[in-house]
Amino acid sequence: MNPEPEMAAPDPPAGATGLFTGSGSLRAIARLVIYLAIVFAGLILFGAAIAITLRPVPSFFRTPLALILDKSTLVACAFGAAAVMAKLEKRPFGIYGLPRQEAFGKYFWQGAAWGLAEITALMLLIAAAHGYSFGSVVLGGGQLLRYGFLWAAVFLLVGFSEEFLFRGYTQFTLTTAFGFWRAAVALSLGFAAAHYSNPGEGWPGLAQVFIIGMFFCLTLRRTGSLWFAVGMHAAFDFGETFLYSVPNSGFVAEGHLSNASLRGPAWLTGGAVGPEGSVFSFVTLAILFVLFARFYPARAKS
């Protein structure tokens, strides 16, 4: 595979000065604060509008349709805020990690293949240790197609929202202030912290979230975009939640494929949080780093 140039620390427009176009750590931090303020303001406004319009019934918010609404709101706020900042900073939107010319191209589908391979390997390891049983298929015909499509849509939105929030505009901007890998560590810690409130979450699961965050940063560094990470993130969650029908970050889905079961100690199965908290998850993550470094090498600097 022909490697792409590693993503370099971006430079401001030539000769630019001022808060939005100038260089310097303080300016970068100020821009990040403004971006996050726009995101949160949008979420508050959308949340108020949804609450007034839908007057939600609690059970609705456990369905894939509700999650599509929720994640669509998050994507709209994250992307909309970045579009505002792109105008102010006089930069193309695609520089924040999702160039339009690469949309759903080779990196996205390669990432999706890696995501399905990772969750499949993880479930096979747990099953080999007698911790997982697929059970019998409980969906058929129209229900199978309906829920398969809905969960694919949910996790595509999850991939876009989480990757862009933690490794899109935020990663780009902090890179200008502190360098790529310092920014990656800080944001991966934030990514793990965002999962702290998940049902049954513990340190193994949080450590796994931090490590996968760093892996996604590596894919950004090597491919130059977030498309690989978006595809992989979406496919892993889809496989975990729908195909293998196990808890995903403590969430048990409505409309999963089978009546699968996890049994055994939490170190094996991940407990209530799901397989991402299993000790085997650290094994598959280590393999990911080795294989990705092998197949997507850094291009030597001239």
C-alpha positions in Angstrom: 0.0 0.0 0.0 1.3 3.4 -0.9 1.6 5.5 2.3 0.3 9.0 2.4 2.3 11.8 4.0 1.9 12.1 7.8 -0.3 14.8 8.9 1.9 17.7 9.8 1.3 20.5 12.3 -0.8 23.0 10.3 0.5 26.5 9.7 -1.7 29.6 9.8 -2.2 31.5 6.5 0.9 33.4 5.5 1.3 36.8 7.1 -1.9 36.3 9.2 -2.4 38.0 12.5 -5.2 38.3 15.0 -7.2 35.9 17.2 -8.6 33.7 14.4 -5.7 33.7 11.9 -2.6 34.3 14.0 -0.3 31.8 15.5 0.6 31.1 19.1 -0.7 28.7 21.9 -3.0 31.2 23.6 -4.7 32.1 20.3 -5.2 28.4 19.6 -6.7 27.7 23.0 -9.0 30.7 22.7 -10.2 29.4 19.3 -10.8 26.0 20.8 -12.8 27.6 23.7 -14.9 29.5 21.1 -15.5 26.4 19.1 -16.7 24.4 22.1 -18.9 27.3 23.3 -20.6 27.3 19.9 -21.1 23.5 20.0 -22.6 23.6 23.5 -24.8 26.5 22.7 -26.1 24.6 19.7 -26.8 21.5 21.8 -28.7 23.5 24.3 -30.9 25.1 21.6 -31.5 21.9 19.8 -32.3 20.1 23.1 -34.8 22.8 24.1 -36.5 22.6 20.7 -36.7 18.8 20.8 -38.1 18.8 24.3 -40.7 21.3 23.4 -41.7 19.7 20.1 -41.6 16.0 21.0 -42.5 16.1 24.7 -40.6 12.8 24.8 -41.8 9.6 26.3 -38.9 7.9 28.3 -39.2 4.6 26.3 -38.6 6.4 23.0 -35.1 7.4 24.1 -34.0 3.7 24.1 -34.7 3.2 20.4 -32.4 3.6 17.4 -34.6 6.3 16.0 -34.0 8.4 19.2 -30.3 7.8 18.9 -30.4 8.9 15.3 -32.0 12.1 16.4 -29.5 12.6 19.3 -26.4 11.9 17.2 -27.7 13.9 14.2 -27.9 16.9 16.6 -24.4 16.3 17.8 -23.0 16.0 14.3 -24.9 19.2 13.2 -23.5 21.2 16.2 -19.9 19.8 15.8 -19.8 20.4 12.1 -21.7 23.7 12.2 -19.3 25.2 14.8 -16.3 24.1 12.7 -17.9 25.7 9.6 -18.1 28.9 11.5 -14.5 28.7 12.7 -13.4 27.8 9.1 -14.8 31.1 7.9 -13.3 33.1 10.7 -9.9 31.4 10.3 -10.0 31.6 6.5 -9.3 27.8 6.1 -11.1 25.1 4.1 -13.4 23.0 6.2 -11.7 19.8 5.0 -8.5 20.7 6.8 -10.1 19.7 10.1 -9.9 16.1 9.1 -12.8 15.3 6.7 -11.8 16.4 3.2 -14.8 16.2 0.9 -12.8 14.6 -1.9 -12.1 11.6 0.3 -15.7 11.2 1.5 -16.7 7.5 1.8 -13.6 6.6 -0.3 -10.9 3.9 0.2 -9.9 5.0 3.8 -13.5 4.8 5.0 -14.1 1.3 3.7 -10.6 0.1 4.8 -11.4 1.4 8.3 -14.8 -0.3 8.3 -13.1 -3.6 7.4 -10.6 -3.1 10.2 -13.4 -2.3 12.7 -15.4 -5.5 11.8 -12.2 -7.5 12.0 -11.3 -6.2 15.4 -14.7 -6.9 17.0 -14.8 -10.3 15.4 -11.4 -11.2 16.7 -12.3 -10.0 20.1 -15.6 -12.0 20.3 -13.8 -15.1 19.0 -11.2 -14.8 21.8 -13.9 -14.4 24.4 -15.9 -17.3 22.9 -12.7 -19.5 22.9 -12.5 -18.9 26.7 -16.2 -19.9 27.0 -17.3 -16.4 27.8 -19.6 -15.7 24.9 -22.4 -17.5 23.1 -24.0 -16.1 19.9 -27.3 -17.9 20.7 -30.1 -18.0 18.1 -31.1 -15.3 15.6 -34.2 -13.4 16.8 -34.7 -11.1 13.8 -35.8 -12.1 10.4 -37.2 -10.6 7.2 -38.2 -7.0 7.4 -37.1 -6.6 11.0 -33.6 -7.8 10.2 -33.3 -5.3 7.4 -35.0 -2.5 9.4 -32.8 -2.8 12.5 -29.7 -3.5 10.5 -30.2 -0.3 8.6 -31.1 1.8 11.6 -28.2 0.6 13.7 -25.8 1.2 10.7 -27.2 4.8 10.5 -26.8 5.3 14.3 -23.2 4.2 14.4 -22.2 6.1 11.3 -23.4 9.2 13.1 -21.6 8.1 16.2 -18.4 7.7 14.2 -18.8 11.2 12.7 -19.7 12.9 16.0 -17.1 11.3 18.3 -14.3 11.3 15.8 -14.8 14.9 14.7 -15.4 16.2 18.3 -12.2 14.6 19.7 -10.0 14.3 16.6 -11.3 16.9 14.1 -11.3 20.6 14.8 -10.0 20.0 18.4 -7.0 17.9 17.3 -6.2 20.4 14.5 -6.3 23.4 16.8 -4.4 21.9 19.7 -1.8 20.6 17.3 -1.0 24.2 16.3 -0.4 25.0 20.0 1.3 21.9 21.4 2.2 19.5 18.5 0.3 16.5 17.3 1.0 13.8 19.9 0.6 16.1 22.9 -2.7 17.1 21.6 -3.6 13.4 20.9 -2.8 12.4 24.5 -4.9 15.2 25.9 -7.9 14.6 23.7 -7.7 10.8 24.2 -7.8 11.4 27.9 -10.9 13.5 27.3 -12.4 10.8 25.1 -11.9 8.3 28.0 -13.4 10.7 30.5 -16.5 11.2 28.3 -17.1 7.4 28.8 -16.8 7.5 32.6 -20.5 7.7 33.3 -21.3 4.7 31.1 -23.2 1.9 33.1 -20.7 -0.5 34.6 -17.7 1.4 33.4 -14.3 0.7 35.2 -10.6 1.3 34.7 -10.1 -1.5 32.1 -12.8 0.0 29.9 -11.6 3.5 30.3 -8.0 2.4 29.5 -9.3 0.7 26.4 -11.1 3.9 25.3 -7.9 5.9 25.8 -5.9 3.4 23.8 -8.3 3.3 20.9 -8.4 7.1 20.9 -4.6 7.1 20.5 -5.0 4.5 17.7 -7.5 6.7 15.9 -5.0 9.5 16.2 -2.4 7.3 14.6 -4.7 6.6 11.7 -5.2 10.4 11.3 -1.5 11.0 11.4 -0.7 8.3 8.8 -3.6 8.8 6.4 -4.0 12.6 6.8 -7.8 12.4 7.4 -10.4 11.0 9.8 -12.2 8.9 7.2 -10.4 5.7 8.3 -11.2 6.3 11.9 -14.9 7.1 11.2 -15.3 3.9 9.2 -13.6 1.8 11.8 -15.4 3.4 14.8 -18.8 2.9 13.1 -18.1 -0.7 12.1 -16.8 -1.8 15.5 -19.8 -0.4 17.3 -22.2 -1.9 14.7 -20.6 -5.3 15.1 -20.6 -5.1 18.9 -24.2 -3.9 19.2 -26.1 -5.5 16.4 -24.1 -8.4 14.8 -22.7 -9.9 18.1 -25.6 -8.5 20.2 -23.6 -7.6 23.3 -23.4 -4.5 25.5 -21.7 -1.5 24.0 -20.2 0.8 26.7 -22.9 -0.5 29.0 -25.7 0.0 26.5 -27.9 -2.9 25.5 -29.6 -2.3 22.2 -33.2 -2.8 21.2 -33.4 -4.8 18.0 -30.2 -6.8 18.1 -29.5 -9.8 15.9 -29.4 -12.7 18.3 -30.1 -13.6 22.0 -26.4 -13.7 22.6 -25.0 -14.0 26.1 -21.8 -13.2 28.0 -20.9 -15.4 31.0 -17.9 -15.5 33.3 -15.7 -13.0 35.2 -15.7 -9.4 34.2 -12.0 -9.5 33.3 -13.0 -12.0 30.5 -16.3 -10.6 29.3 -16.0 -6.9 30.2 -18.9 -7.2 32.6 -21.8 -4.8 32.3 -19.8 -2.4 30.1 -19.3 -5.1 27.4 -16.4 -6.7 25.5 -14.4 -3.5 25.3 -13.7 -3.9 29.0 -12.3 -7.5 28.5 -8.6 -8.2 29.0 -8.7 -9.6 25.4 -9.5 -6.1 24.2 -5.9 -5.0 25.1 -4.6 -7.9 23.0 -6.6 -7.0 19.9 -5.6 -3.3 20.4 -1.9 -4.2 20.5 -2.3 -6.2 17.3 -4.0 -3.3 15.7 -1.1 -0.9 16.4 1.4 -3.4 15.0 -0.5 -4.2 11.9 -1.5 -0.6 11.1 2.2 0.5 11.5 3.1 -2.2 9.1 0.5 -1.6 6.4 0.4 2.2 6.7 4.0 3.3 7.2 5.1 6.9 7.7 6.5 8.4 4.6 10.2 9.3 5.0 10.7 13.1 5.2 12.6 14.6 2.3 
